[in-house]
Amino acid sequence: MGRHWADVTEHVPLSLARQARAAARDAGARVLVALGGGSAIGLAKAVAVGEGLPLVAIPTTYAGSASTSVWATSDEHGKTTRTSPEALPGTVVLDASLTLGLPRHTSLASGLNAVAHCVDAMWGPATTPVTRMTAVEGARLLGPALRRLAEDQDDVPAREDALLGAHLAGVALDLAGAGVHHKLCHVVAGRHGLPHAATHAIVLPHVAAVCLPSLPDGGAALAAALGTSPGDPARTIPTTLRRLARVAGVPAGLAELGMPESAIGADADAVADTLPTGTPPAVDRDALHRVVADAWAGATDRTGPTMGRPR
């Protein structure tokens, strides 16, 4: 008989992962079935890797964790992210009816997390034309789906498109590897216990504004997929992302999530010291400091990487 484990916490505390692993051993588990959002699937991944168990994932949000080999745990020192083949679910079940209980703001914030996977996969350390095509297709599904869900949260076809788009986004990110956006969000959210999806939604427009000028062709394809207004993708894509974040009820800046202003410099330096391969040249230490400062303050009238935090 199976055992149900319902104790799930965002960012997968290491102590909780150890408890869940022990429970799996005590139950003689032979397979894990993870039903839920990114936190539930993330915990199941930590157990699957630790205990060598096959994993079935049934996502109920658009976090995309079900389609990646990325897993993480957190402790008093922050969040540690790894990749392992054992963390990639062998079976993924996409059932839009299971997402109908998601509140509107949670659906949209989760969907923006999936869009972040698409955007970051465009310059990930192992990106290829195939991963970029996959990311663009994921964005093509996600952009319209999120707009439809903003109008009608019971739109099941929109939820189906969002689930498939999130899955493709996760596949693209898993193949390309996490880029500077994910590195930054993992540092900031892990250190300060900030909500995962909201952190991604706040930070992404700032990172996109800095990175997209280095990717003119890919940026144009991504802008078309997301249905942005015509113009420079480095401007139109961040504008579209901020608009969706506002509709989702996401705060304007990281300060509103609880990140202290005093951490801006240290967090930016932590990312600058370990920038992923493939990071656009424009993303240097100074640019990262501006990105984190702008994301903290919620600055929206930026003109690109030279904008600085309002004084």
Order of alpha helices (4+ residues) and beta strands (2+ residues): alpha-beta-alpha-beta-beta-beta-beta-alpha-alpha-alpha-alpha-alpha-alpha-alpha-alpha-alpha
